[in-house]
Amino acid sequence: MLDIDVLKLASILNNTICSVIACLFLLLSRRKLNNHKVSTAGWFAAYFLCFSIAFGTTVMRGWVSIEWVVLSNNFLYQAVTYMLLFGVMSWFKYPVKRTWFVFAALHTFVYTAFQFWLLKNFPQHFEWRVNLAAVSFSAVHLYSAWFAFRHMNKKSGGEKLLTFCLVLSSLLVFLPATLYQLFDSTIYFLSGVLVGQNLLTIVSLGSILSLFFYDEIEWHHYRAVHDELTGLYNRRYFMEQASSELDNSSNTWTIALLDVDHFKQVNDRYGHDAGDLALCHIADILSREFKGDLVARYGGEEFTIMLAGHQATNQLRLEHFHREVSRNHLIAGELDIAMTVSIGIAEVSHSSELQRALKMADIALYDAKETGRNRLVPLV
């Protein structure tokens, strides 16, 4: 066996092992995933498996007929671009419809057939086939990148990394063609394939694993700082963030503590499911009225809000929220429940005063409830 053949075999083994490890990891992880993530992991696993096989067919030039290499190589490389695309679509919960499968199959078969036709009719124009391959592969990668960019959560590190790596992949596929154009030698083309394949494997593996890992981290972080029922921040996060804001500001802030009036009666009359809907209803109005402000479920049927600015302005905002709650009944199925809230307000300017301010707001809230409920009481 020639030295070049040994290097080829080593390259095949190296890429195959890396891709198989990635494939096995995704298949094993798939068992612990649910919903759209199962199909996502399946598509990505298929991508890595076929990607390694495709590389093997590339470097087997000289071992088997060129016709077999061109057919298998172009078919597999084009197919894996769609496997990656379908994995991206599945991640963003976009259904991969039959029309997509038909389009992918048609593109792959027509492209492969055209490459074979070029080989048979213009065997001396290797650069035509190389350039065609780069454009065809890059087009699907670019669409994948555009799709990911369009649907990604701007706060998700994993999805941003995936989008960047898809753009990078659309550029890396031009590496073999570029080297061939520069040096006019198939050995440089194969070197470009080797380097490009290694980089694509590393980039793809890193971005896909990061996608799942970031998602897990973000999911656990979300659960740690949010109330499970309402989706608002929980009490612990509110206290941490409020203290941080107060430490980094010399301004006076408004603390509001509110309680859902007659909540026990809602539970007793309509059931605990209706009580949960009532809390979510109040949370939705809070989220709508106080975007950008620190809002949390304080406990039970109590919520708390921290507002920057003058107390007079903040009191007007709270009065508007108070009217919105009264105007918007809870309507769910046959339920039509009129709801009101009582609100207590206090001021705070330093983190050391936060507990005292909450106590003052609680006293004001108690006064609001004792004097008839459905009102707002400030206590400075």
C-alpha positions, -999 to 999 in steps of 0.1 A, spaced: 0 0 0 14 34 -10 20 61 16 -8 83 1 -32 53 5 -23 50 42 -30 87 46 -63 84 29 -73 55 51 -62 74 82 -83 104 71 -114 82 65 -110 65 99 -104 99 117 -136 115 102 -156 83 106 -148 79 142 -156 116 150 -188 114 131 -199 81 147 -192 94 182 -214 124 174 -240 101 160 -240 78 190 -241 107 214 -272 121 197 -289 87 195 -283 81 232 -294 116 241 -325 111 220 -339 86 246 -340 113 272 -355 140 250 -391 147 242 -413 165 217 -395 182 188 -361 175 202 -364 138 194 -368 143 157 -341 170 158 -316 146 174 -326 120 148 -319 143 118 -286 155 133 -275 119 140 -283 109 104 -264 140 92 -232 129 110 -235 93 99 -240 101 62 -214 129 63 -187 104 73 -198 80 46 -197 107 20 -162 116 29 -152 80 26 -165 79 -10 -145 111 -18 -111 98 -8 -117 64 -24 -107 78 -58 -83 54 -74 -96 25 -53 -130 22 -72 -143 35 -105 -147 72 -109 -184 67 -119 -192 51 -86 -174 78 -67 -192 106 -85 -226 91 -80 -223 81 -44 -203 111 -33 -225 138 -48 -257 120 -37 -246 117 -1 -231 152 2 -262 168 -12 -285 146 10 -267 156 42 -273 193 36 -310 185 37 -306 163 68 -290 193 85 -318 216 73 -345 193 85 -328 191 119 -328 228 121 -365 230 111 -374 204 137 -355 223 164 -377 253 158 -408 232 158 -414 237 121 -431 206 105 -411 190 78 -439 184 53 -440 160 24 -433 188 -1 -400 193 16 -391 157 12 -401 157 -25 -381 189 -31 -350 175 -14 -353 142 -33 -357 160 -66 -328 184 -60 -305 156 -48 -314 132 -77 -313 159 -104 -280 173 -91 -264 139 -89 -276 130 -124 -263 162 -138 -229 157 -122 -227 122 -137 -237 137 -171 -209 162 -168 -184 134 -160 -195 114 -191 -197 143 -215 -170 167 -203 -145 146 -183 -118 172 -189 -137 199 -171 -134 188 -135 -137 224 -123 -173 225 -136 -183 197 -113 -163 211 -83 -179 246 -86 -214 232 -92 -210 211 -60 -199 241 -39 -228 262 -51 -254 235 -46 -243 226 -11 -238 262 -1 -273 272 -12 -289 247 12 -266 257 41 -274 293 35 -311 286 36 -306 267 68 -288 297 83 -315 321 71 -342 298 86 -324 296 119 -318 334 120 -354 341 112 -367 318 140 -340 320 167 -345 334 201 -321 363 203 -314 355 239 -304 319 232 -267 314 230 -270 280 214 -293 291 186 -271 321 178 -240 298 177 -259 274 154 -268 302 130 -232 314 129 -219 279 122 -244 274 94 -232 305 77 -196 293 82 -205 259 67 -219 277 36 -185 292 31 -164 262 40 -179 241 12 -161 264 -13 -127 255 1 -120 225 -21 -131 244 -52 -110 274 -43 -78 253 -38 -84 235 -71 -88 269 -89 -56 282 -73 -34 251 -79 -52 232 -107 -45 198 -90 -67 171 -77 -44 166 -47 -51 201 -36 -88 195 -41 -87 164 -19 -67 183 7 -94 210 7 -120 182 11 -100 168 40 -96 202 58 -131 213 50 -146 180 62 -126 182 95 -136 218 101 -173 211 92 -173 181 115 -159 202 144 -181 232 137 -213 211 132 -206 190 163 -198 220 185 -228 240 174 -253 211 176 -240 199 211 -240 235 222 -276 239 210 -288 210 233 -265 220 262 -275 257 261 -311 247 259 -308 226 290 -289 253 309 -315 279 298 -344 256 308 -330 250 343 -322 287 347 -358 296 336 -372 272 361 -350 285 389 -361 321 385 -397 319 372 -429 309 389 -441 276 373 -478 286 371 -478 322 360 -445 325 342 -436 356 362 -404 358 382 -404 341 416 -399 357 450 -362 347 453 -353 362 419 -373 394 427 -354 399 460 -320 393 443 -327 416 413 -344 443 435 -313 444 458 -290 446 428 -310 475 412 -310 494 445 -273 489 450 -265 502 415 -288 533 417 -291 564 438 -328 569 428 -359 562 448 -380 533 436 -416 523 442 -425 489 456 -460 477 451 -476 446 467 -509 435 454 -534 408 464 -563 392 444 -595 401 462 -618 372 473 -594 346 458 -605 320 483 -641 324 471 -630 318 435 -613 286 446 -643 274 467 -669 283 442 -653 274 409 -625 250 419 -587 252 421 -584 251 383 -603 283 380 -581 297 408 -550 289 387 -566 306 357 -574 336 378 -537 339 389 -526 335 353 -551 361 342 -537 387 366 -501 377 356 -510 384 319 -523 419 327 -492 426 348 -469 415 320 -488 436 295 -489 468 317 -454 466 332 -431 455 304 -395 461 313 -403 464 350 -395 439 377 -427 419 383 -430 387 404 -454 363 420 -446 369 457 -465 340 470 -501 326 469 -523 352 454 -499 380 460 -477 397 434 -450 424 437 -438 451 414 -407 473 415 -409 506 395 -383 532 388 -392 569 386 -414 593 406 -439 578 429 -467 600 415 -461 587 380 -458 551 393 -490 555 412 -508 566 380 -495 535 363 -507 513 391 -541 529 391 -544 522 354 -535 486 360 -560 485 388 -588 496 364 -576 472 337 -581 443 361 -616 455 369 -625 459 332 -611 426 320 -631 397 334 -617 362 335 -635 344 307 -627 307 301 -653 284 286 -685 290 307 -666 310 333 -671 348 335 -655 360 367 -652 397 377 -619 403 394 -604 431 415 -571 436 433 -559 455 463 -526 473 461 -502 487 488 -473 510 478 -441 521 495 -409 537 485 -373 524 488 -339 538 479 -314 513 492 -311 475 493 -308 476 531 -343 491 532 -359 466 509 -373 443 536 -387 473 555 -402 487 523 -420 454 516 -432 454 552 -446 490 546 -462 479 513 -478 450 531 -492 473 558 -506 495 531 -521 464 514 -537 454 547 -553 489 550 -566 485 514 -582 452 522 -596 464 556 -612 495 540 -632 476 515 -607 460 490 -605 469 453 -583 500 460 -548 513 461 -532 526 492 -498 544 493 -476 543 524 -444 563 524 
